[in-house]
Amino acid sequence: MLRLGVQTKNIVSDENPEEGFALMKRVGFSCADFSLNAYLSNREIYQGEVNRFFDRSLSELEFFFAPHRRGAEAAGIEINQMHMPYPIYVPGAGPERNEYLWNVVAPKSMELCAFFRCPYIVVHGFKMTHFLGSEEKEWEQTEKFLRFLAPTAKELGITICIENLYDNVGGHLVEGPCCQARKAAERIDRLNERYHAEIFGFCFDTGHANLVGIDFENFMATLGSRLKVLHIHDNDGTSDQHQIPFTFTRTRENRSSTDWEGFARGLERACFDGVLSFETAPVLTAFPEVMRAEVLSFLAKIGNYFSA
């Protein structure tokens, strides 16, 4: 059976992290996706309201997160993946904000990933196609950032995972960075060959894939062993809702809006042996707090279904 994971956001608190990790273990999870992006949200970054959480020194940040690491260890939860705050570059935001994201937030995120003994960190590519005129030029800017992080990743033994994204252009959802599997595979291989180490991989996001009509099975099969981590969640095909799988249907005959059968076949064809990790933090605020354990238990049962 594949191991199961879930986001720490809305489960693990700063005040008593051990309690949240213990709950995750109790309902059937053995791994966690540490929501580092919760400490500097994308809304804050886009609106220029950077909260300066990462102004703290590395030792101060490690002191802040030490109870989280102890709590995870006490509960028997492995923090197997982490999400770097995003975006790391905002077109038109000016140098002060972008340099802070690039030179302060990103490097400290890498160090915190190592502090948690976490093997994978997920980063977002730069959404710049419609500013630069082509996907290739967009990738050039993303690659500059990845190459900036590469020596640190190699030194710390971390694999950086790029993720398939969507974009919104004129009110229409379109493919964002890393939505072409063959290009992603070739780019990952080229970067790994450059650094003579497996320091780049891929994070497949089911919700983003559903929004832009990606063929789950063939995309995952093309990635093969490059597929390292997952963001599993559902939506109605029109907005990024991060809900429980099988939640939405397209017809009154209850045909799922998301190709979960193709997802399962994709896992098999890619020979995926990692963690089935749910990126479903918003779900836990939709239900009454007293139902949190039951909701998490239900997610774990869905994970067991996918594993089987």
ROZA-998170 format. One record per residue (C-alpha): x, y, z; residue number from 1. Coordinates in steps of 0.1 Angstrom, whole numbers, always signed. Each point is the difference from the previous one (the first is absolute). Example, Ala and Ser with C-alpha at 12.3 -4.5 7.8 and 13.67 -1.06 7.14 Angstrom:
NODE     x     y     z seq
NODE  +123   -45   +78   1
NODE   +14   +34    -7   2
This chain:
NODE     x     y     z seq
NODE    +0    +0    +0   1
NODE   +12   +35    -8   2
NODE    +4   +23   +30   3
NODE   -25   +28    +5   4
NODE    +6   +37    +7   5
NODE   -19   +33    +5   6
NODE    +7   +37    +3   7
NODE    +8   +13   +35   8
NODE   -20   +32    -6   9
NODE   -33    +1   +20  10
NODE   +12   -31   +19  11
NODE   +33    +9   +18  12
NODE    +0   +32   +21  13
NODE   +30   +20   +11  14
NODE   -13    +0   +35  15
NODE    -2   -38    +3  16
NODE   +15   -17   -30  17
NODE    +3   -35   +16  18
NODE   -38    -2    +3  19
NODE    -6    +5   -37  20
NODE   +27   -25   -10  21
NODE   -15   -25   +24  22
NODE   -34    +5   -16  23
NODE   +15    -7   -34  24
NODE   +15   -32   +12  25
NODE   -31   -11   +18  26
NODE   -22    +2   -30  27
NODE   +23   -18   -24  28
NODE   +28   +23   -13  29
NODE   +37    -7    +3  30
NODE   +13   +30   -19  31
NODE    -5   +37    -2  32
NODE    +3   +28   -26  33
NODE   +13   +28   +22  34
NODE   -18   +32   -11  35
NODE   +29   +24    +2  36
NODE   -20   +22   -25  37
NODE   -25    +6   +28  38
NODE   +25   +23   +17  39
NODE    +1   +23   -31  40
NODE   -31    -4   -21  41
NODE    -3    +6   -37  42
NODE   -27   +27    +7  43
NODE   +25   +19   +21  44
NODE   +27    -3   -27  45
NODE   -22   +10   -29  46
NODE   -14   +30   +19  47
NODE   +34   +12   +13  48
NODE    -8    -7   +36  49
NODE   +31   -21    +7  50
NODE    -1    -7   +38  51
NODE   +37    -4    +5  52
NODE    -3   -33   +18  53
NODE   +32   -11   -18  54
NODE   +19   +30   +12  55
NODE    +9   -21   +30  56
NODE   +34   -16    +1  57
NODE    +3   -36    -9  58
NODE    +7    -9   +37  59
NODE   -32   +19   +10  60
NODE   -21   -18   -27  61
NODE   +14   -33   +12  62
NODE    -9    +9   +36  63
NODE   -35    +9   -11  64
NODE    -5   -33   -19  65
NODE   +18   -22   +25  66
NODE   -33   -10   +18  67
NODE   -15   -10   -34  68
NODE   +29   -23    -7  69
NODE    -2   -15   +35  70
NODE   -38    -4    -3  71
NODE    +3   -18   -33  72
NODE   +27   -23   +13  73
NODE   -20    -7   +32  74
NODE   -31    -9   -21  75
NODE   +20   -22   -25  76
NODE    -7   +24   -29  77
NODE   +26    +5   -27  78
NODE    +0   +34   -17  79
NODE    +7   -13   -34  80
NODE    -8   +31   -21  81
NODE    -3   +38    +4  82
NODE   -14   +28   -20  83
NODE   +22   +31    -5  84
NODE   -19   +33    +3  85
NODE   -12   +11   -34  86
NODE    +2   +18   -23  87
NODE   +37    +7    +3  88
NODE    -1   +25   -28  89
NODE   -29   +25    -7  90
NODE    +1   +16   -34  91
NODE    -2   +38    +3  92
NODE    +5    -1   +38  93
NODE   +33   +18    +0  94
NODE   +35   -11   +11  95
NODE    -5    +4   +38  96
NODE   -27   -26    +4  97
NODE   +14   -24   -26  98
NODE   +36    +2   +13  99
NODE   -13    -7   +35 100
NODE   -19   -31   -12 101
NODE   +29   -13   -20 102
NODE   +29    +8   +23 103
NODE   -16    -4   +35 104
NODE   -32   -21    -1 105
NODE   +12   -26   -25 106
NODE   +34    -8   +16 107
NODE   -14    -1   +36 108
NODE   -28   -23   -13 109
NODE   +27   -24   -12 110
NODE   +18    +1   +34 111
NODE   -33    -6   +18 112
NODE    -7   -30   -23 113
NODE   +33   -14   +11 114
NODE    -8    +8   +37 115
NODE   -31   -21    -3 116
NODE   +20   -28   -17 117
NODE   -24    +3   -28 118
NODE   +11   -14   -34 119
NODE   -22   +19   -23 120
NODE   -10   +37    -4 121
NODE   -25   +12   -26 122
NODE    +5   +32   -18 123
NODE   -22   +19   -25 124
NODE   +13   +10   -34 125
NODE    -3   +36   -11 126
NODE   -33    +9   -17 127
NODE   +15   +22   -27 128
NODE   -11   -14   -34 129
NODE   -24   +29    -6 130
NODE   +26   +25   +11 131
NODE   +29   -14   -20 132
NODE   -19   -14   -30 133
NODE    +9   -37    +1 134
NODE    +2   -30   +24 135
NODE   +36    -5    -9 136
NODE   +10   +35   +12 137
NODE   -21    -6   +31 138
NODE   +19   -32    +7 139
NODE   +33   +19    -4 140
NODE    -9   +22   +30 141
NODE   -12   -30   +21 142
NODE   +32   -18    -8 143
NODE   +22   +29   +12 144
NODE   -17    -3   +33 145
NODE    +3   -38    +1 146
NODE   +37    +3    -8 147
NODE    +4   +26   +28 148
NODE   -14   -26   +24 149
NODE   +18   -31   -15 150
NODE   +33    +2   +20 151
NODE   -19    +3   +33 152
NODE   -23   -28    -9 153
NODE   +30   -22    -9 154
NODE   +18    +9   +32 155
NODE   -30    -6   +22 156
NODE   -12   -32   -18 157
NODE   -34   +15   -10 158
NODE   -19    -6   -32 159
NODE   -18   +31   -14 160
NODE   -33    -9   -17 161
NODE   -16   +22   -26 162
NODE   -37    -1    -3 163
NODE   -26    +2   -27 164
NODE   -19   +33    +4 165
NODE   -29   +18   -16 166
NODE    -3   +37    -9 167
NODE   -29   +24    -4 168
NODE    +0   +22   -31 169
NODE   -29   +23    -7 170
NODE   -22   -20   +23 171
NODE    +9   -33   -17 172
NODE   +19   -29   +15 173
NODE   +30   -10   -21 174
NODE   +31   -22    +4 175
NODE   +26   +15   +23 176
NODE   +36   -11    +5 177
NODE   +10   -37    -3 178
NODE   -32   -13   -17 179
NODE   +18   -19   -27 180
NODE   +13   -32   +13 181
NODE   +26    -8   -27 182
NODE   +16   +34    +4 183
NODE    +0    -3   +38 184
NODE   +17   -34    -2 185
NODE   +27   +12   -24 186
NODE    +7   +31   +21 187
NODE    +2   -19   +33 188
NODE   +24   -25   -17 189
NODE   +21   +28   -14 190
NODE    +3   +18   +33 191
NODE    +8   -32   +20 192
NODE   +27    -9   -26 193
NODE   +15   +35    +4 194
NODE    +3    -4   +38 195
NODE    +8   -38    +0 196
NODE   -27    -6   +25 197
NODE   -38    -6    +3 198
NODE    -8   +34   +14 199
NODE   -30    +7   -23 200
NODE   -33   -18    -2 201
NODE   -37    +6    -6 202
NODE   -30    +6   +21 203
NODE   -33   -10   -17 204
NODE   -29   +21   +11 205
NODE   -34   -17    -8 206
NODE   -21   +31    +5 207
NODE   +21   +22   -23 208
NODE    +1   -28   -26 209
NODE   -38    -3    +1 210
NODE    -4   +38    -6 211
NODE   +19    +0   -33 212
NODE   -10   -34   -13 213
NODE   +33   -20    +4 214
NODE    -1   -37    -7 215
NODE    +9   -13   +34 216
NODE   +11   -35   -10 217
NODE   +22    +9   -29 218
NODE   +15   +30   +18 219
NODE   +10   -20   +30 220
NODE   +12   -29   -22 221
NODE   +22   +24   -19 222
NODE   +16   +13   +32 223
NODE    +7   -35   +12 224
NODE   +26    +0   +27 225
NODE    +3   +38    +0 226
NODE   -34    +1   +18 227
NODE   +10    +4   +36 228
NODE   -29   +16   +18 229
NODE   -38    +6    -4 230
NODE   -25   +27    +8 231
NODE   -33   -19    +1 232
NODE   -32   +20    +1 233
NODE   -32    +6   -20 234
NODE   -20   +28   -16 235
NODE   -29    +6   -23 236
NODE   +22    +8   -30 237
NODE    -6   +38    +2 238
NODE   +20   +11   +32 239
NODE   +28   -13   +22 240
NODE   -21   -11   +29 241
NODE   +23   -27   +16 242
NODE   -28   -23   +11 243
NODE    -4   -37    +8 244
NODE    +4   -23   -30 245
NODE   -32   -13   -16 246
NODE   -18   +31   +13 247
NODE   -11   +15   -34 248
NODE   -19   -15   -29 249
NODE    -6   +12   -35 250
NODE   -34   -17    -6 251
NODE   -30   -11   +19 252
NODE   +12   -36    -5 253
NODE   +28    +9   +24 254
NODE   +30    -2   -23 255
NODE   +29   +15   +19 256
NODE   +13   +34   -13 257
NODE   +35   -13    +6 258
NODE   +15   -31   -17 259
NODE    +9   -19   +32 260
NODE    +1   -33   -19 261
NODE   +26   +15   -23 262
NODE   +19   +13   +31 263
NODE    +2   -36   +14 264
NODE   +12   -13   -34 265
NODE   +25   +27    -1 266
NODE   +14    -9   +34 267
NODE    +4   -36   -12 268
NODE   +16    +9   -33 269
NODE   +24   +24   +16 270
NODE    +9   -27   +26 271
NODE    -6   +26   +27 272
NODE   +12   -12   +34 273
NODE    -2   +33   +19 274
NODE   -26   +15   +22 275
NODE   -37    +6    -9 276
NODE    -2   +35   +13 277
NODE   -32   +20    +3 278
NODE    +1   +38    -5 279
NODE   -34    +6   +14 280
NODE    +5   +25   +28 281
NODE   -32   +21    -9 282
NODE   -21   -31    +6 283
NODE    +6    +2   +37 284
NODE   -15   +35    +2 285
NODE   -31   -10   -19 286
NODE   -10   -26   +26 287
NODE    -8    +7   +37 288
NODE   +32    -3   +21 289
NODE   -15   -29   +20 290
NODE    +0   -20   -32 291
NODE   +37    +6    -8 292
NODE   +11   -35   +10 293
NODE   -28   -17   -20 294
NODE    +8   +21   -31 295
NODE   +37    -9    +2 296
NODE    -8   -36    +6 297
NODE   -22    +1   -32 298
NODE   +29   +15   -20 299
NODE   +23   -28   +13 300
NODE   -26   -26   -12 301
NODE    +1   +16   -34 302
NODE   +38    -2    +0 303
NODE    -2   -37    +9 304
NODE   -24    -5   -29 305
NODE   +25   +16   -24 306
NODE   +28   -20   +14 307
NODE   -20   -33    -5 308
